[in-house]
């Protein structure tokens, strides 16, 4: 889950958190940030954890919620550990399409 946490970023234009599939690059977005956090100049400092106070607390709480929300749309490959979208995952083998393809070539 830590790798997915590190993958989650904020889109300043949409004011939403998102995560990208490690293979396809497909972005999946969470809900919008709380109004109090929608200040473009503060997004980077809030992501770094340097704002403090109520705004920082709201941002951290919303990011935690976004990670839980986004985790439903991603699967972790048991072989390489990457978090990938459903289209890039084989649920029967519990591996990403890259690992499946590599195993077939061996």
ABEGO torsion letter per residue (X at the ends): XAAAAAABBBBAAAGBBBBBBAAAGBBBBBBBBBAAABBAAAAAAAAAGAAEEAAAAAAAAAAAAAAAAAAAABBBBAAAGBBBBAAABBAAAGBBAAAAAAAAAX
